[in-house]
Amino acid sequence: MSAGRSGPTGSSGPSGPPGPDGRPDWRAMRPMGPAAPAVAAAIGLVGGWLVRPVAAATGVTAPLVPWGSVLVLGVVAGVLGLAAWATRTVIADPRARLEPHQAVNRLLLARACVVVGSLVAGAYAGYALSWVGLPTELAQQRLTRSGVAALASVAVVVAAALLERACRVRSDEPDA
């Protein structure tokens, strides 16, 4: 990808690269910034932290994070990582061609997974934090499992961000 040009990645906005008329190109996309994932993680953190107190107040047993959830998050991170590697390989090879709709589909998948992965990571981290300092064995088990699930969710976010960056394409137009 050439400097100043942008492929099908990123967020649209008024500060995109200049178009042919010198004004910012509103259709140009840039990589997703940290604001949306940070807000999603903060919302998840608060929501996850509230699960234990709300469960205690309503007389419901607080949920136990199953290892299956951690496994699924790990598989999703692996699939996203493989998609990022495959996408980067195809785009880097001048003989290979990635269809535009495939690039857009991968980009949208990556952006959605960054935001949702951040929300889930925050939720599991908040749930883990709600168990810190409680002396019971079940508290330690919930803390451990939700902490590992939060780490697996962070892996999803990292792999999705790599996929988003991999969707950048080289420009066929010369730089102006």
C-alpha positions in Angstrom: 0.0 0.0 0.0 1.4 3.4 -0.9 1.6 6.3 1.5 -1.4 8.6 1.6 -3.7 6.0 0.0 -5.9 3.7 1.9 -7.4 0.3 1.1 -10.6 -1.1 2.5 -9.6 -0.7 6.1 -10.2 1.8 8.8 -12.9 4.2 9.8 -14.3 6.7 7.5 -14.2 10.3 8.6 -13.5 13.9 7.6 -9.8 13.5 8.0 -9.3 10.9 5.3 -6.6 11.3 2.6 -7.3 14.0 0.1 -9.3 13.1 -3.0 -8.7 14.3 -6.6 -10.2 17.7 -5.8 -7.9 18.3 -2.7 -10.7 17.9 -0.1 -10.7 15.0 2.3 -12.1 11.8 0.8 -15.1 10.8 3.0 -15.0 7.3 1.5 -11.5 6.6 2.5 -11.1 4.2 5.5 -8.4 4.1 8.1 -7.6 1.4 10.7 -10.0 1.4 13.7 -8.7 3.6 16.5 -8.6 2.6 20.1 -11.8 4.5 21.2 -14.5 1.9 20.2 -12.7 -1.1 21.7 -11.8 0.9 24.9 -15.4 2.0 25.4 -16.6 -1.6 24.7 -14.1 -3.0 27.2 -15.1 -0.4 29.9 -18.8 -1.3 29.4 -17.9 -5.0 29.7 -15.8 -4.4 32.7 -18.6 -2.7 34.6 -21.2 -5.2 33.4 -19.0 -8.2 34.4 -18.2 -6.7 37.8 -21.9 -6.2 38.5 -22.8 -9.9 37.9 -21.7 -11.2 41.3 -23.3 -8.4 43.4 -26.6 -8.6 41.4 -26.6 -12.4 41.7 -26.0 -12.2 45.5 -28.7 -9.5 45.9 -31.3 -11.6 44.0 -30.4 -14.9 45.7 -29.1 -16.5 42.5 -25.9 -18.5 42.4 -23.2 -16.6 40.6 -22.3 -18.4 37.3 -19.2 -20.4 36.8 -17.2 -19.8 33.7 -16.9 -23.1 31.8 -13.7 -24.2 30.2 -15.6 -24.6 27.0 -16.0 -20.9 26.8 -12.2 -20.4 27.1 -11.7 -23.1 24.4 -14.1 -21.4 22.0 -12.4 -18.1 22.5 -9.1 -19.7 21.8 -10.4 -21.3 18.6 -11.9 -18.0 17.4 -8.5 -16.3 18.0 -6.8 -19.0 16.1 -9.2 -18.8 13.1 -8.8 -15.0 13.0 -5.0 -15.3 13.2 -5.0 -17.8 10.3 -7.3 -15.5 8.3 -5.0 -12.6 8.9 -2.0 -14.7 7.8 -3.8 -15.9 4.7 -5.0 -12.4 3.8 -1.6 -10.9 4.2 -0.1 -13.7 2.1 -2.6 -13.1 -0.7 -2.3 -9.3 -0.7 1.5 -9.4 -0.6 1.7 -11.7 -3.7 1.2 -9.6 -6.9 0.1 -12.6 -8.8 -2.7 -13.5 -6.4 -6.0 -11.7 -6.3 -8.3 -11.1 -3.4 -11.8 -10.3 -4.6 -13.1 -7.0 -3.2 -16.1 -8.5 -1.5 -13.8 -11.0 0.2 -11.6 -8.2 1.5 -14.7 -6.3 2.7 -16.1 -9.4 4.4 -12.8 -10.0 6.2 -12.6 -6.4 7.2 -16.1 -6.3 8.7 -15.5 -9.6 10.5 -12.2 -8.1 11.9 -13.8 -4.9 13.1 -16.8 -6.6 14.7 -14.5 -9.1 16.5 -12.3 -6.2 17.8 -15.3 -4.5 19.4 -17.1 -7.6 20.6 -13.8 -9.2 21.8 -13.1 -6.1 23.8 -16.6 -6.2 25.3 -16.2 -9.9 26.3 -12.6 -9.3 27.6 -13.9 -6.5 29.8 -16.8 -8.6 31.0 -14.7 -11.5 32.0 -12.1 -9.2 33.6 -14.8 -7.4 35.5 -16.2 -10.7 36.7 -12.8 -11.9 37.8 -12.2 -8.6 39.7 -15.4 -9.1 41.5 -14.0 -12.2 43.1 -10.7 -10.8 44.2 -10.1 -11.0 47.9 -12.9 -13.5 48.7 -11.5 -16.4 50.7 -13.6 -19.3 49.3 -12.5 -22.0 47.0 -15.3 -21.3 44.5 -14.2 -17.7 44.4 -10.7 -18.7 43.5 -12.1 -21.0 40.8 -14.3 -18.3 39.3 -11.4 -15.8 39.5 -9.1 -18.2 37.7 -11.5 -19.3 34.9 -12.8 -15.8 34.2 -9.2 -14.4 34.2 -8.1 -17.1 31.6 -11.3 -16.3 29.6 -10.4 -12.6 29.6 -6.9 -13.4 28.3 -8.4 -15.6 25.6 -10.7 -12.7 24.7 -7.7 -10.4 24.4 -6.2 -12.9 22.0 -9.4 -12.6 19.9 -9.0 -8.8 19.9 -5.3 -9.0 18.9 -6.0 -11.5 16.1 -8.9 -9.5 14.8 -6.7 -6.3 14.8 -4.1 -8.2 12.8 -6.8 -9.3 10.3 -7.9 -5.7 10.0 -4.4 -4.6 9.2 -3.9 -7.5 6.8 -6.9 -6.2 4.7 -4.9 -3.2 3.6 -4.3 -3.4 -0.1 -1.7 -1.7 -2.3 -2.9 1.1 -4.4 -2.9 0.7 -8.2 -2.8 4.5 -8.6 0.5 6.4 -8.5 1.0 8.8 -5.6 0.2 12.4 -6.4 
